[in-house]
Amino acid sequence: MQRREFITLLGSAAASSVCWPRAASAQTTSIFRLGTLGPRDPFDDKSPFGSILIRVLAQRGYTLGQNLAFDARGAMGDMHRVPQLLQEMKADKVRVMLVEDFRSHRFPDLIAQQTGAKAVYVPLAVDAEPGVDNYFKLFDTIVGRMAAAFK
């Protein structure tokens, strides 16, 4: 089995194990804006992890293009672009920003403060946090934290 097929299979399995009330999310007409900002290429819905995340969110009632927007931005190695990207995030009213939790929270907290988005810190990999010892728990942790931030 190739890595991509394994990740897709794993993501589908993880999606079925995550508890996220569908009824509550289906009743809202709000657009939930999920944003990412990275120093290089944007992490988006076409990336391996992003596509799994979008699939998991769809199974929980958050559908891309309907009640979910995924705003992916990347500085493409040019850190001088970051202020412009922050302005775009603020103008687009990004509500939730996923942050890989392996460095200082200072910069992501500053971005959240400047854009009005809520920084949601998520583990980068299995065993990156206590209790996140397999891929099911990794996705459960990520989606659970996002669900709480969207409320």
C-alpha positions in Angstrom: 0.0 0.0 0.0 1.4 3.4 -0.9 1.8 6.2 1.6 -1.0 8.4 0.2 -3.5 5.5 0.1 -2.6 4.6 3.7 -3.0 8.2 4.8 -6.4 8.4 3.0 -7.5 5.2 4.5 -6.3 6.3 7.9 -8.1 9.6 7.6 -11.4 7.9 6.7 -11.1 5.6 9.7 -10.2 8.4 12.0 -13.1 10.4 10.7 -15.5 7.7 11.8 -14.0 7.7 15.3 -14.3 11.5 16.0 -17.2 12.7 17.9 -18.6 16.0 16.5 -22.3 16.7 16.7 -23.7 16.9 13.1 -27.1 18.2 14.1 -25.8 21.3 15.8 -23.5 22.2 12.9 -26.1 21.6 10.2 -28.5 24.1 11.7 -26.2 27.1 11.2 -26.0 29.2 8.1 -22.7 30.7 9.1 -19.5 30.3 7.1 -16.8 28.9 9.3 -13.5 30.2 8.1 -10.5 28.1 8.7 -7.1 29.7 7.9 -3.5 28.5 7.7 -0.4 30.7 7.4 3.0 29.2 6.8 6.5 30.4 6.0 6.6 28.4 2.8 3.9 26.8 0.6 0.4 27.0 1.8 -1.0 24.0 3.7 -4.4 23.7 1.8 -7.2 21.4 1.0 -5.1 19.8 -1.8 -2.3 18.7 0.5 -2.4 15.2 1.9 -3.2 16.3 5.4 -5.5 19.1 4.3 -7.6 16.8 2.1 -8.1 14.4 5.0 -9.0 17.3 7.3 -11.6 18.6 4.8 -13.1 15.0 4.5 -13.3 14.7 8.3 -14.9 18.1 8.6 -17.4 17.2 5.8 -18.4 14.1 7.7 -19.2 16.3 10.7 -21.4 18.8 8.7 -18.8 21.3 7.7 -18.7 21.2 3.9 -16.1 23.2 1.8 -17.9 25.7 -0.3 -21.1 25.5 1.6 -20.6 26.3 5.3 -16.8 26.0 5.4 -14.1 28.2 3.8 -10.4 27.1 3.9 -8.1 30.1 3.6 -4.6 28.8 3.0 -1.7 31.3 2.8 2.0 30.9 2.6 4.8 33.4 2.5 6.7 31.2 0.0 9.9 31.8 1.8 9.5 35.6 1.7 8.8 36.7 5.3 8.2 40.3 4.0 4.9 39.0 2.7 3.6 38.1 6.2 2.1 41.6 7.0 0.1 41.5 3.7 -1.0 37.9 4.5 -2.1 39.0 7.9 -4.2 41.8 6.4 -5.8 39.4 4.0 -6.7 37.0 6.9 -8.2 39.9 8.8 -10.2 41.2 5.8 -11.5 37.7 5.1 -12.6 37.3 8.8 -10.8 34.0 9.3 -12.2 32.6 12.6 -9.9 29.7 13.3 -6.2 29.3 12.6 -4.5 25.9 12.9 -1.1 26.1 14.5 1.4 23.2 14.7 2.2 23.1 18.3 6.0 22.6 18.4 7.4 26.1 18.8 6.8 29.2 20.9 3.2 30.4 21.0 4.3 34.0 20.8 4.1 34.5 17.0 0.9 32.6 16.5 -0.7 34.5 19.4 0.4 37.7 17.8 -1.2 36.7 14.5 -4.4 35.7 16.2 -4.5 39.1 18.0 -3.9 41.0 14.8 -6.4 39.1 12.7 -9.1 38.3 15.2 -8.7 34.6 14.5 -8.5 32.0 17.3 -5.2 30.1 17.3 -5.9 26.4 17.7 -2.7 24.5 18.7 -2.6 21.0 17.3 0.0 18.2 17.7 2.2 17.8 14.6 2.4 14.1 14.8 1.7 11.0 16.8 3.4 11.1 20.3 3.8 14.9 20.0 1.5 15.3 23.0 0.7 13.0 25.9 -2.2 10.7 25.0 -1.8 11.2 21.3 -0.3 7.8 20.7 -1.9 6.8 17.3 -3.3 8.4 14.2 -6.9 8.0 15.4 -6.2 10.0 18.5 -4.2 12.6 16.5 -7.2 13.3 14.2 -9.6 13.2 17.2 -7.5 15.8 19.0 -7.2 18.1 16.0 -10.9 18.0 15.0 -12.0 18.2 18.6 -10.1 21.4 19.1 -11.4 22.9 15.9 -14.9 22.1 16.9 -14.5 23.8 20.2 -13.0 26.9 18.4 -15.9 27.1 15.9 -18.5 27.3 18.7 
